[in-house]
């Protein structure tokens, strides 16, 4: 079943309005379906980003492909994050939570920080132990679990908010 352009605009391009948990689950699932192929392609291409000029030639075509893809992937991640915030803000508003946009932005913020620590730690391992990455991973898992519970399984506070 196709969703019309107006429904997509409402769900993902604005934080105004309210949605129920079923709509949030479907919308979040659609965002996951959009980003999953990018993630799988990145898993295949990421080994090519290891480029040692002492061993490899200056220009390696697959390294160029991998770094070109990471630019597209980063744009897709940011676009999906914005869509997620807009979708989730509607659901937090339906639940009667204060500051729905701030709460909706918590999971993407922690995910981006997690990605940054995963990128940075191997480059500065002497001053940033791997435990920092594991700590951010734990926080991310907690925030995701809380968000999925709040947004996907919890009922609205009162009927007038639905």
Phi and psi in radians as a Rosetta constraint file:
Dihedral C 1 N 2 CA 2 C 2 CIRCULARHARMONIC -1.462 0.35
Dihedral N 2 CA 2 C 2 N 3 CIRCULARHARMONIC 2.568 0.35
Dihedral C 2 N 3 CA 3 C 3 CIRCULARHARMONIC -1.766 0.35
Dihedral N 3 CA 3 C 3 N 4 CIRCULARHARMONIC 2.357 0.35
Dihedral C 3 N 4 CA 4 C 4 CIRCULARHARMONIC -1.301 0.35
Dihedral N 4 CA 4 C 4 N 5 CIRCULARHARMONIC 2.860 0.35
Dihedral C 4 N 5 CA 5 C 5 CIRCULARHARMONIC -1.068 0.35
Dihedral N 5 CA 5 C 5 N 6 CIRCULARHARMONIC -0.646 0.35
Dihedral C 5 N 6 CA 6 C 6 CIRCULARHARMONIC -1.142 0.35
Dihedral N 6 CA 6 C 6 N 7 CIRCULARHARMONIC -0.678 0.35
Dihedral C 6 N 7 CA 7 C 7 CIRCULARHARMONIC -1.164 0.35
Dihedral N 7 CA 7 C 7 N 8 CIRCULARHARMONIC -0.738 0.35
Dihedral C 7 N 8 CA 8 C 8 CIRCULARHARMONIC -1.082 0.35
Dihedral N 8 CA 8 C 8 N 9 CIRCULARHARMONIC -0.762 0.35
Dihedral C 8 N 9 CA 9 C 9 CIRCULARHARMONIC -1.053 0.35
Dihedral N 9 CA 9 C 9 N 10 CIRCULARHARMONIC -0.765 0.35
Dihedral C 9 N 10 CA 10 C 10 CIRCULARHARMONIC -1.112 0.35
Dihedral N 10 CA 10 C 10 N 11 CIRCULARHARMONIC -0.808 0.35
Dihedral C 10 N 11 CA 11 C 11 CIRCULARHARMONIC -1.211 0.35
Dihedral N 11 CA 11 C 11 N 12 CIRCULARHARMONIC -0.713 0.35
Dihedral C 11 N 12 CA 12 C 12 CIRCULARHARMONIC -1.997 0.35
Dihedral N 12 CA 12 C 12 N 13 CIRCULARHARMONIC -0.293 0.35
Dihedral C 12 N 13 CA 13 C 13 CIRCULARHARMONIC -1.822 0.35
Dihedral N 13 CA 13 C 13 N 14 CIRCULARHARMONIC -0.113 0.35
Dihedral C 13 N 14 CA 14 C 14 CIRCULARHARMONIC -2.470 0.35
Dihedral N 14 CA 14 C 14 N 15 CIRCULARHARMONIC 2.613 0.35
Dihedral C 14 N 15 CA 15 C 15 CIRCULARHARMONIC -1.635 0.35
Dihedral N 15 CA 15 C 15 N 16 CIRCULARHARMONIC -0.026 0.35
Dihedral C 15 N 16 CA 16 C 16 CIRCULARHARMONIC -1.342 0.35
Dihedral N 16 CA 16 C 16 N 17 CIRCULARHARMONIC 2.560 0.35
Dihedral C 16 N 17 CA 17 C 17 CIRCULARHARMONIC 1.870 0.35
Dihedral N 17 CA 17 C 17 N 18 CIRCULARHARMONIC -3.061 0.35
Dihedral C 17 N 18 CA 18 C 18 CIRCULARHARMONIC -2.405 0.35
Dihedral N 18 CA 18 C 18 N 19 CIRCULARHARMONIC 2.583 0.35
Dihedral C 18 N 19 CA 19 C 19 CIRCULARHARMONIC -2.418 0.35
Dihedral N 19 CA 19 C 19 N 20 CIRCULARHARMONIC 2.784 0.35
Dihedral C 19 N 20 CA 20 C 20 CIRCULARHARMONIC -1.577 0.35
Dihedral N 20 CA 20 C 20 N 21 CIRCULARHARMONIC 3.071 0.35
Dihedral C 20 N 21 CA 21 C 21 CIRCULARHARMONIC -1.169 0.35
Dihedral N 21 CA 21 C 21 N 22 CIRCULARHARMONIC -0.629 0.35
Dihedral C 21 N 22 CA 22 C 22 CIRCULARHARMONIC -1.116 0.35
Dihedral N 22 CA 22 C 22 N 23 CIRCULARHARMONIC -0.713 0.35
Dihedral C 22 N 23 CA 23 C 23 CIRCULARHARMONIC -1.142 0.35
Dihedral N 23 CA 23 C 23 N 24 CIRCULARHARMONIC -0.710 0.35
Dihedral C 23 N 24 CA 24 C 24 CIRCULARHARMONIC -1.105 0.35
Dihedral N 24 CA 24 C 24 N 25 CIRCULARHARMONIC -0.785 0.35
Dihedral C 24 N 25 CA 25 C 25 CIRCULARHARMONIC -1.054 0.35
Dihedral N 25 CA 25 C 25 N 26 CIRCULARHARMONIC -0.762 0.35
Dihedral C 25 N 26 CA 26 C 26 CIRCULARHARMONIC -1.134 0.35
Dihedral N 26 CA 26 C 26 N 27 CIRCULARHARMONIC -0.759 0.35
Dihedral C 26 N 27 CA 27 C 27 CIRCULARHARMONIC -1.153 0.35
Dihedral N 27 CA 27 C 27 N 28 CIRCULARHARMONIC -0.737 0.35
Dihedral C 27 N 28 CA 28 C 28 CIRCULARHARMONIC -1.177 0.35
Dihedral N 28 CA 28 C 28 N 29 CIRCULARHARMONIC -0.641 0.35
Dihedral C 28 N 29 CA 29 C 29 CIRCULARHARMONIC -1.100 0.35
Dihedral N 29 CA 29 C 29 N 30 CIRCULARHARMONIC -0.683 0.35
Dihedral C 29 N 30 CA 30 C 30 CIRCULARHARMONIC -1.118 0.35
Dihedral N 30 CA 30 C 30 N 31 CIRCULARHARMONIC -0.703 0.35
Dihedral C 30 N 31 CA 31 C 31 CIRCULARHARMONIC -1.141 0.35
Dihedral N 31 CA 31 C 31 N 32 CIRCULARHARMONIC -0.688 0.35
Dihedral C 31 N 32 CA 32 C 32 CIRCULARHARMONIC -1.113 0.35
Dihedral N 32 CA 32 C 32 N 33 CIRCULARHARMONIC -0.673 0.35
Dihedral C 32 N 33 CA 33 C 33 CIRCULARHARMONIC -1.166 0.35
Dihedral N 33 CA 33 C 33 N 34 CIRCULARHARMONIC -0.534 0.35
Dihedral C 33 N 34 CA 34 C 34 CIRCULARHARMONIC -1.243 0.35
Dihedral N 34 CA 34 C 34 N 35 CIRCULARHARMONIC -0.764 0.35
Dihedral C 34 N 35 CA 35 C 35 CIRCULARHARMONIC -1.456 0.35
Dihedral N 35 CA 35 C 35 N 36 CIRCULARHARMONIC -0.397 0.35
Dihedral C 35 N 36 CA 36 C 36 CIRCULARHARMONIC -1.001 0.35
Dihedral N 36 CA 36 C 36 N 37 CIRCULARHARMONIC -0.802 0.35
Dihedral C 36 N 37 CA 37 C 37 CIRCULARHARMONIC -1.093 0.35
Dihedral N 37 CA 37 C 37 N 38 CIRCULARHARMONIC -0.640 0.35
Dihedral C 37 N 38 CA 38 C 38 CIRCULARHARMONIC -1.069 0.35
Dihedral N 38 CA 38 C 38 N 39 CIRCULARHARMONIC -0.765 0.35
Dihedral C 38 N 39 CA 39 C 39 CIRCULARHARMONIC -1.078 0.35
Dihedral N 39 CA 39 C 39 N 40 CIRCULARHARMONIC -0.776 0.35
Dihedral C 39 N 40 CA 40 C 40 CIRCULARHARMONIC -1.137 0.35
Dihedral N 40 CA 40 C 40 N 41 CIRCULARHARMONIC -0.705 0.35
Dihedral C 40 N 41 CA 41 C 41 CIRCULARHARMONIC -1.121 0.35
Dihedral N 41 CA 41 C 41 N 42 CIRCULARHARMONIC -0.710 0.35
Dihedral C 41 N 42 CA 42 C 42 CIRCULARHARMONIC -1.094 0.35
Dihedral N 42 CA 42 C 42 N 43 CIRCULARHARMONIC -0.684 0.35
Dihedral C 42 N 43 CA 43 C 43 CIRCULARHARMONIC -1.019 0.35
Dihedral N 43 CA 43 C 43 N 44 CIRCULARHARMONIC -0.676 0.35
Dihedral C 43 N 44 CA 44 C 44 CIRCULARHARMONIC -1.285 0.35
Dihedral N 44 CA 44 C 44 N 45 CIRCULARHARMONIC -0.599 0.35
Dihedral C 44 N 45 CA 45 C 45 CIRCULARHARMONIC -1.591 0.35
Dihedral N 45 CA 45 C 45 N 46 CIRCULARHARMONIC -0.381 0.35
Dihedral C 45 N 46 CA 46 C 46 CIRCULARHARMONIC -1.019 0.35
Dihedral N 46 CA 46 C 46 N 47 CIRCULARHARMONIC -0.584 0.35
Dihedral C 46 N 47 CA 47 C 47 CIRCULARHARMONIC -1.069 0.35
Dihedral N 47 CA 47 C 47 N 48 CIRCULARHARMONIC -0.435 0.35
Dihedral C 47 N 48 CA 48 C 48 CIRCULARHARMONIC -1.316 0.35
Dihedral N 48 CA 48 C 48 N 49 CIRCULARHARMONIC -0.140 0.35
Dihedral C 48 N 49 CA 49 C 49 CIRCULARHARMONIC -1.420 0.35
Dihedral N 49 CA 49 C 49 N 50 CIRCULARHARMONIC -0.212 0.35
Dihedral C 49 N 50 CA 50 C 50 CIRCULARHARMONIC -1.384 0.35
Dihedral N 50 CA 50 C 50 N 51 CIRCULARHARMONIC 1.831 0.35
Dihedral C 50 N 51 CA 51 C 51 CIRCULARHARMONIC -2.261 0.35
Dihedral N 51 CA 51 C 51 N 52 CIRCULARHARMONIC 1.878 0.35
Dihedral C 51 N 52 CA 52 C 52 CIRCULARHARMONIC -1.817 0.35
Dihedral N 52 CA 52 C 52 N 53 CIRCULARHARMONIC 1.952 0.35
Dihedral C 52 N 53 CA 53 C 53 CIRCULARHARMONIC -1.154 0.35
Dihedral N 53 CA 53 C 53 N 54 CIRCULARHARMONIC -0.339 0.35
Dihedral C 53 N 54 CA 54 C 54 CIRCULARHARMONIC -1.237 0.35
Dihedral N 54 CA 54 C 54 N 55 CIRCULARHARMONIC -0.446 0.35
Dihedral C 54 N 55 CA 55 C 55 CIRCULARHARMONIC -1.980 0.35
Dihedral N 55 CA 55 C 55 N 56 CIRCULARHARMONIC -0.555 0.35
Dihedral C 55 N 56 CA 56 C 56 CIRCULARHARMONIC -1.823 0.35
Dihedral N 56 CA 56 C 56 N 57 CIRCULARHARMONIC 2.746 0.35
Dihedral C 56 N 57 CA 57 C 57 CIRCULARHARMONIC -1.160 0.35
Dihedral N 57 CA 57 C 57 N 58 CIRCULARHARMONIC 2.887 0.35
Dihedral C 57 N 58 CA 58 C 58 CIRCULARHARMONIC -1.043 0.35
Dihedral N 58 CA 58 C 58 N 59 CIRCULARHARMONIC -0.812 0.35
Dihedral C 58 N 59 CA 59 C 59 CIRCULARHARMONIC -1.953 0.35
Dihedral N 59 CA 59 C 59 N 60 CIRCULARHARMONIC 2.059 0.35
Dihedral C 59 N 60 CA 60 C 60 CIRCULARHARMONIC -2.039 0.35
Dihedral N 60 CA 60 C 60 N 61 CIRCULARHARMONIC 2.054 0.35
Dihedral C 60 N 61 CA 61 C 61 CIRCULARHARMONIC -0.955 0.35
Dihedral N 61 CA 61 C 61 N 62 CIRCULARHARMONIC -0.728 0.35
Dihedral C 61 N 62 CA 62 C 62 CIRCULARHARMONIC -1.190 0.35
Dihedral N 62 CA 62 C 62 N 63 CIRCULARHARMONIC -0.502 0.35
Dihedral C 62 N 63 CA 63 C 63 CIRCULARHARMONIC -1.176 0.35
Dihedral N 63 CA 63 C 63 N 64 CIRCULARHARMONIC -0.728 0.35
Dihedral C 63 N 64 CA 64 C 64 CIRCULARHARMONIC -1.105 0.35
Dihedral N 64 CA 64 C 64 N 65 CIRCULARHARMONIC -0.717 0.35
Dihedral C 64 N 65 CA 65 C 65 CIRCULARHARMONIC -1.100 0.35
Dihedral N 65 CA 65 C 65 N 66 CIRCULARHARMONIC -0.782 0.35
Dihedral C 65 N 66 CA 66 C 66 CIRCULARHARMONIC -1.088 0.35
Dihedral N 66 CA 66 C 66 N 67 CIRCULARHARMONIC -0.783 0.35
Dihedral C 66 N 67 CA 67 C 67 CIRCULARHARMONIC -1.255 0.35
Dihedral N 67 CA 67 C 67 N 68 CIRCULARHARMONIC -0.541 0.35
Dihedral C 67 N 68 CA 68 C 68 CIRCULARHARMONIC -1.155 0.35
Dihedral N 68 CA 68 C 68 N 69 CIRCULARHARMONIC -0.735 0.35
Dihedral C 68 N 69 CA 69 C 69 CIRCULARHARMONIC -1.124 0.35
Dihedral N 69 CA 69 C 69 N 70 CIRCULARHARMONIC -0.667 0.35
Dihedral C 69 N 70 CA 70 C 70 CIRCULARHARMONIC -1.104 0.35
Dihedral N 70 CA 70 C 70 N 71 CIRCULARHARMONIC -0.504 0.35
Dihedral C 70 N 71 CA 71 C 71 CIRCULARHARMONIC -1.164 0.35
Dihedral N 71 CA 71 C 71 N 72 CIRCULARHARMONIC -0.756 0.35
Dihedral C 71 N 72 CA 72 C 72 CIRCULARHARMONIC -1.142 0.35
Dihedral N 72 CA 72 C 72 N 73 CIRCULARHARMONIC -0.751 0.35
Dihedral C 72 N 73 CA 73 C 73 CIRCULARHARMONIC -1.081 0.35
Dihedral N 73 CA 73 C 73 N 74 CIRCULARHARMONIC -0.754 0.35
Dihedral C 73 N 74 CA 74 C 74 CIRCULARHARMONIC -1.080 0.35
Dihedral N 74 CA 74 C 74 N 75 CIRCULARHARMONIC -0.739 0.35
Dihedral C 74 N 75 CA 75 C 75 CIRCULARHARMONIC -1.084 0.35
Dihedral N 75 CA 75 C 75 N 76 CIRCULARHARMONIC -0.756 0.35
Dihedral C 75 N 76 CA 76 C 76 CIRCULARHARMONIC -1.099 0.35
Dihedral N 76 CA 76 C 76 N 77 CIRCULARHARMONIC -0.716 0.35
Dihedral C 76 N 77 CA 77 C 77 CIRCULARHARMONIC -1.079 0.35
Dihedral N 77 CA 77 C 77 N 78 CIRCULARHARMONIC -0.803 0.35
Dihedral C 77 N 78 CA 78 C 78 CIRCULARHARMONIC -1.134 0.35
Dihedral N 78 CA 78 C 78 N 79 CIRCULARHARMONIC -0.698 0.35
Dihedral C 78 N 79 CA 79 C 79 CIRCULARHARMONIC -1.127 0.35
Dihedral N 79 CA 79 C 79 N 80 CIRCULARHARMONIC -0.778 0.35
Dihedral C 79 N 80 CA 80 C 80 CIRCULARHARMONIC -1.127 0.35
Dihedral N 80 CA 80 C 80 N 81 CIRCULARHARMONIC -0.670 0.35
Dihedral C 80 N 81 CA 81 C 81 CIRCULARHARMONIC -1.080 0.35
Dihedral N 81 CA 81 C 81 N 82 CIRCULARHARMONIC -0.760 0.35
Dihedral C 81 N 82 CA 82 C 82 CIRCULARHARMONIC -1.110 0.35
Dihedral N 82 CA 82 C 82 N 83 CIRCULARHARMONIC -0.766 0.35
Dihedral C 82 N 83 CA 83 C 83 CIRCULARHARMONIC -1.084 0.35
Dihedral N 83 CA 83 C 83 N 84 CIRCULARHARMONIC -0.703 0.35
Dihedral C 83 N 84 CA 84 C 84 CIRCULARHARMONIC -1.096 0.35
Dihedral N 84 CA 84 C 84 N 85 CIRCULARHARMONIC -0.761 0.35
Dihedral C 84 N 85 CA 85 C 85 CIRCULARHARMONIC -1.073 0.35
Dihedral N 85 CA 85 C 85 N 86 CIRCULARHARMONIC -0.793 0.35
Dihedral C 85 N 86 CA 86 C 86 CIRCULARHARMONIC -1.094 0.35
Dihedral N 86 CA 86 C 86 N 87 CIRCULARHARMONIC -0.761 0.35
Dihedral C 86 N 87 CA 87 C 87 CIRCULARHARMONIC -1.106 0.35
Dihedral N 87 CA 87 C 87 N 88 CIRCULARHARMONIC -0.831 0.35
Dihedral C 87 N 88 CA 88 C 88 CIRCULARHARMONIC -1.239 0.35
Dihedral N 88 CA 88 C 88 N 89 CIRCULARHARMONIC -0.554 0.35
Dihedral C 88 N 89 CA 89 C 89 CIRCULARHARMONIC -1.068 0.35
Dihedral N 89 CA 89 C 89 N 90 CIRCULARHARMONIC -0.675 0.35
Dihedral C 89 N 90 CA 90 C 90 CIRCULARHARMONIC -1.073 0.35
Dihedral N 90 CA 90 C 90 N 91 CIRCULARHARMONIC -0.736 0.35
Dihedral C 90 N 91 CA 91 C 91 CIRCULARHARMONIC -1.227 0.35
Dihedral N 91 CA 91 C 91 N 92 CIRCULARHARMONIC -0.744 0.35
Dihedral C 91 N 92 CA 92 C 92 CIRCULARHARMONIC -1.073 0.35
Dihedral N 92 CA 92 C 92 N 93 CIRCULARHARMONIC -0.649 0.35
Dihedral C 92 N 93 CA 93 C 93 CIRCULARHARMONIC -1.118 0.35
Dihedral N 93 CA 93 C 93 N 94 CIRCULARHARMONIC -0.715 0.35
Dihedral C 93 N 94 CA 94 C 94 CIRCULARHARMONIC -1.085 0.35
Dihedral N 94 CA 94 C 94 N 95 CIRCULARHARMONIC -0.559 0.35
Dihedral C 94 N 95 CA 95 C 95 CIRCULARHARMONIC -1.402 0.35
Dihedral N 95 CA 95 C 95 N 96 CIRCULARHARMONIC -0.097 0.35
Dihedral C 95 N 96 CA 96 C 96 CIRCULARHARMONIC 1.371 0.35
Dihedral N 96 CA 96 C 96 N 97 CIRCULARHARMONIC 0.352 0.35
Dihedral C 96 N 97 CA 97 C 97 CIRCULARHARMONIC -1.327 0.35
Dihedral N 97 CA 97 C 97 N 98 CIRCULARHARMONIC 2.476 0.35
Dihedral C 97 N 98 CA 98 C 98 CIRCULARHARMONIC -1.276 0.35
Dihedral N 98 CA 98 C 98 N 99 CIRCULARHARMONIC 2.638 0.35
Dihedral C 98 N 99 CA 99 C 99 CIRCULARHARMONIC 0.898 0.35
Dihedral N 99 CA 99 C 99 N 100 CIRCULARHARMONIC 1.057 0.35
Dihedral C 99 N 100 CA 100 C 100 CIRCULARHARMONIC -1.082 0.35
Dihedral N 100 CA 100 C 100 N 101 CIRCULARHARMONIC -0.587 0.35
Dihedral C 100 N 101 CA 101 C 101 CIRCULARHARMONIC -1.218 0.35
Dihedral N 101 CA 101 C 101 N 102 CIRCULARHARMONIC -0.698 0.35
Dihedral C 101 N 102 CA 102 C 102 CIRCULARHARMONIC -1.124 0.35
Dihedral N 102 CA 102 C 102 N 103 CIRCULARHARMONIC -0.771 0.35
Dihedral C 102 N 103 CA 103 C 103 CIRCULARHARMONIC -1.132 0.35
Dihedral N 103 CA 103 C 103 N 104 CIRCULARHARMONIC -0.669 0.35
Dihedral C 103 N 104 CA 104 C 104 CIRCULARHARMONIC -1.149 0.35
Dihedral N 104 CA 104 C 104 N 105 CIRCULARHARMONIC -0.521 0.35
Dihedral C 104 N 105 CA 105 C 105 CIRCULARHARMONIC -1.459 0.35
Dihedral N 105 CA 105 C 105 N 106 CIRCULARHARMONIC -0.128 0.35
Dihedral C 105 N 106 CA 106 C 106 CIRCULARHARMONIC -1.106 0.35
Dihedral N 106 CA 106 C 106 N 107 CIRCULARHARMONIC -0.869 0.35
Dihedral C 106 N 107 CA 107 C 107 CIRCULARHARMONIC -1.096 0.35
Dihedral N 107 CA 107 C 107 N 108 CIRCULARHARMONIC -0.830 0.35
Dihedral C 107 N 108 CA 108 C 108 CIRCULARHARMONIC -1.097 0.35
Dihedral N 108 CA 108 C 108 N 109 CIRCULARHARMONIC -0.636 0.35
Dihedral C 108 N 109 CA 109 C 109 CIRCULARHARMONIC -1.092 0.35
Dihedral N 109 CA 109 C 109 N 110 CIRCULARHARMONIC -0.847 0.35
Dihedral C 109 N 110 CA 110 C 110 CIRCULARHARMONIC -1.143 0.35
Dihedral N 110 CA 110 C 110 N 111 CIRCULARHARMONIC -0.639 0.35
Dihedral C 110 N 111 CA 111 C 111 CIRCULARHARMONIC -1.123 0.35
Dihedral N 111 CA 111 C 111 N 112 CIRCULARHARMONIC -0.714 0.35
Dihedral C 111 N 112 CA 112 C 112 CIRCULARHARMONIC -1.185 0.35
Dihedral N 112 CA 112 C 112 N 113 CIRCULARHARMONIC -0.663 0.35
Dihedral C 112 N 113 CA 113 C 113 CIRCULARHARMONIC -1.134 0.35
Dihedral N 113 CA 113 C 113 N 114 CIRCULARHARMONIC -0.705 0.35
Dihedral C 113 N 114 CA 114 C 114 CIRCULARHARMONIC -1.054 0.35
Dihedral N 114 CA 114 C 114 N 115 CIRCULARHARMONIC -0.793 0.35
Dihedral C 114 N 115 CA 115 C 115 CIRCULARHARMONIC -1.068 0.35
Dihedral N 115 CA 115 C 115 N 116 CIRCULARHARMONIC -0.695 0.35
Dihedral C 115 N 116 CA 116 C 116 CIRCULARHARMONIC -1.152 0.35
Dihedral N 116 CA 116 C 116 N 117 CIRCULARHARMONIC -0.709 0.35
Dihedral C 116 N 117 CA 117 C 117 CIRCULARHARMONIC -1.186 0.35
Dihedral N 117 CA 117 C 117 N 118 CIRCULARHARMONIC -0.635 0.35
Dihedral C 117 N 118 CA 118 C 118 CIRCULARHARMONIC -1.135 0.35
Dihedral N 118 CA 118 C 118 N 119 CIRCULARHARMONIC -0.614 0.35
Dihedral C 118 N 119 CA 119 C 119 CIRCULARHARMONIC -1.309 0.35
Dihedral N 119 CA 119 C 119 N 120 CIRCULARHARMONIC -0.740 0.35
Dihedral C 119 N 120 CA 120 C 120 CIRCULARHARMONIC -1.314 0.35
Dihedral N 120 CA 120 C 120 N 121 CIRCULARHARMONIC -0.706 0.35
Dihedral C 120 N 121 CA 121 C 121 CIRCULARHARMONIC -0.943 0.35
Dihedral N 121 CA 121 C 121 N 122 CIRCULARHARMONIC -0.804 0.35
Dihedral C 121 N 122 CA 122 C 122 CIRCULARHARMONIC -1.132 0.35
Dihedral N 122 CA 122 C 122 N 123 CIRCULARHARMONIC -0.407 0.35
Dihedral C 122 N 123 CA 123 C 123 CIRCULARHARMONIC -1.463 0.35
Dihedral N 123 CA 123 C 123 N 124 CIRCULARHARMONIC -0.392 0.35
Dihedral C 123 N 124 CA 124 C 124 CIRCULARHARMONIC -2.300 0.35
Dihedral N 124 CA 124 C 124 N 125 CIRCULARHARMONIC 0.735 0.35
Dihedral C 124 N 125 CA 125 C 125 CIRCULARHARMONIC -1.031 0.35
Dihedral N 125 CA 125 C 125 N 126 CIRCULARHARMONIC -0.463 0.35
Dihedral C 125 N 126 CA 126 C 126 CIRCULARHARMONIC -1.240 0.35
Dihedral N 126 CA 126 C 126 N 127 CIRCULARHARMONIC -0.374 0.35
Dihedral C 126 N 127 CA 127 C 127 CIRCULARHARMONIC -2.035 0.35
Dihedral N 127 CA 127 C 127 N 128 CIRCULARHARMONIC -0.184 0.35
Dihedral C 127 N 128 CA 128 C 128 CIRCULARHARMONIC -2.271 0.35
Dihedral N 128 CA 128 C 128 N 129 CIRCULARHARMONIC 1.690 0.35
Dihedral C 128 N 129 CA 129 C 129 CIRCULARHARMONIC -1.152 0.35
Dihedral N 129 CA 129 C 129 N 130 CIRCULARHARMONIC 2.761 0.35
Dihedral C 129 N 130 CA 130 C 130 CIRCULARHARMONIC -1.072 0.35
Dihedral N 130 CA 130 C 130 N 131 CIRCULARHARMONIC -0.372 0.35
Dihedral C 130 N 131 CA 131 C 131 CIRCULARHARMONIC -1.064 0.35
Dihedral N 131 CA 131 C 131 N 132 CIRCULARHARMONIC -0.521 0.35
Dihedral C 131 N 132 CA 132 C 132 CIRCULARHARMONIC -1.111 0.35
Dihedral N 132 CA 132 C 132 N 133 CIRCULARHARMONIC -0.752 0.35
Dihedral C 132 N 133 CA 133 C 133 CIRCULARHARMONIC -1.111 0.35
Dihedral N 133 CA 133 C 133 N 134 CIRCULARHARMONIC -0.785 0.35
Dihedral C 133 N 134 CA 134 C 134 CIRCULARHARMONIC -1.083 0.35
Dihedral N 134 CA 134 C 134 N 135 CIRCULARHARMONIC -0.648 0.35
Dihedral C 134 N 135 CA 135 C 135 CIRCULARHARMONIC -1.113 0.35
Dihedral N 135 CA 135 C 135 N 136 CIRCULARHARMONIC -0.764 0.35
Dihedral C 135 N 136 CA 136 C 136 CIRCULARHARMONIC -1.175 0.35
Dihedral N 136 CA 136 C 136 N 137 CIRCULARHARMONIC -0.636 0.35
Dihedral C 136 N 137 CA 137 C 137 CIRCULARHARMONIC -1.008 0.35
Dihedral N 137 CA 137 C 137 N 138 CIRCULARHARMONIC -0.795 0.35
Dihedral C 137 N 138 CA 138 C 138 CIRCULARHARMONIC -1.097 0.35
Dihedral N 138 CA 138 C 138 N 139 CIRCULARHARMONIC -0.737 0.35
Dihedral C 138 N 139 CA 139 C 139 CIRCULARHARMONIC -1.093 0.35
Dihedral N 139 CA 139 C 139 N 140 CIRCULARHARMONIC -0.749 0.35
Dihedral C 139 N 140 CA 140 C 140 CIRCULARHARMONIC -1.080 0.35
Dihedral N 140 CA 140 C 140 N 141 CIRCULARHARMONIC -0.785 0.35
Dihedral C 140 N 141 CA 141 C 141 CIRCULARHARMONIC -1.053 0.35
Dihedral N 141 CA 141 C 141 N 142 CIRCULARHARMONIC -0.742 0.35
Dihedral C 141 N 142 CA 142 C 142 CIRCULARHARMONIC -1.104 0.35
Dihedral N 142 CA 142 C 142 N 143 CIRCULARHARMONIC -0.777 0.35
Dihedral C 142 N 143 CA 143 C 143 CIRCULARHARMONIC -1.144 0.35
Dihedral N 143 CA 143 C 143 N 144 CIRCULARHARMONIC -0.720 0.35
Dihedral C 143 N 144 CA 144 C 144 CIRCULARHARMONIC -1.129 0.35
Dihedral N 144 CA 144 C 144 N 145 CIRCULARHARMONIC -0.784 0.35
Dihedral C 144 N 145 CA 145 C 145 CIRCULARHARMONIC -1.072 0.35
Dihedral N 145 CA 145 C 145 N 146 CIRCULARHARMONIC -0.786 0.35
Dihedral C 145 N 146 CA 146 C 146 CIRCULARHARMONIC -1.087 0.35
Dihedral N 146 CA 146 C 146 N 147 CIRCULARHARMONIC -0.789 0.35
Dihedral C 146 N 147 CA 147 C 147 CIRCULARHARMONIC -1.095 0.35
Dihedral N 147 CA 147 C 147 N 148 CIRCULARHARMONIC -0.784 0.35
Dihedral C 147 N 148 CA 148 C 148 CIRCULARHARMONIC -1.108 0.35
Dihedral N 148 CA 148 C 148 N 149 CIRCULARHARMONIC -0.708 0.35
Dihedral C 148 N 149 CA 149 C 149 CIRCULARHARMONIC -1.112 0.35
Dihedral N 149 CA 149 C 149 N 150 CIRCULARHARMONIC -0.917 0.35
Dihedral C 149 N 150 CA 150 C 150 CIRCULARHARMONIC -1.059 0.35
Dihedral N 150 CA 150 C 150 N 151 CIRCULARHARMONIC -0.823 0.35
Dihedral C 150 N 151 CA 151 C 151 CIRCULARHARMONIC -1.534 0.35
Dihedral N 151 CA 151 C 151 N 152 CIRCULARHARMONIC -0.525 0.35
Dihedral C 151 N 152 CA 152 C 152 CIRCULARHARMONIC -1.789 0.35
Dihedral N 152 CA 152 C 152 N 153 CIRCULARHARMONIC -0.283 0.35
Dihedral C 152 N 153 CA 153 C 153 CIRCULARHARMONIC -2.240 0.35
Dihedral N 153 CA 153 C 153 N 154 CIRCULARHARMONIC -0.365 0.35
Dihedral C 153 N 154 CA 154 C 154 CIRCULARHARMONIC -1.457 0.35
Dihedral N 154 CA 154 C 154 N 155 CIRCULARHARMONIC 2.457 0.35
Dihedral C 154 N 155 CA 155 C 155 CIRCULARHARMONIC -1.402 0.35
Dihedral N 155 CA 155 C 155 N 156 CIRCULARHARMONIC 2.787 0.35
Dihedral C 155 N 156 CA 156 C 156 CIRCULARHARMONIC -1.133 0.35
Dihedral N 156 CA 156 C 156 N 157 CIRCULARHARMONIC 2.668 0.35
Dihedral C 156 N 157 CA 157 C 157 CIRCULARHARMONIC -1.062 0.35
Dihedral N 157 CA 157 C 157 N 158 CIRCULARHARMONIC -0.804 0.35
Dihedral C 157 N 158 CA 158 C 158 CIRCULARHARMONIC -2.526 0.35
Dihedral N 158 CA 158 C 158 N 159 CIRCULARHARMONIC 2.712 0.35
Dihedral C 158 N 159 CA 159 C 159 CIRCULARHARMONIC -1.052 0.35
Dihedral N 159 CA 159 C 159 N 160 CIRCULARHARMONIC -0.539 0.35
Dihedral C 159 N 160 CA 160 C 160 CIRCULARHARMONIC -1.219 0.35
Dihedral N 160 CA 160 C 160 N 161 CIRCULARHARMONIC -0.292 0.35
Dihedral C 160 N 161 CA 161 C 161 CIRCULARHARMONIC -1.520 0.35
Dihedral N 161 CA 161 C 161 N 162 CIRCULARHARMONIC -0.219 0.35
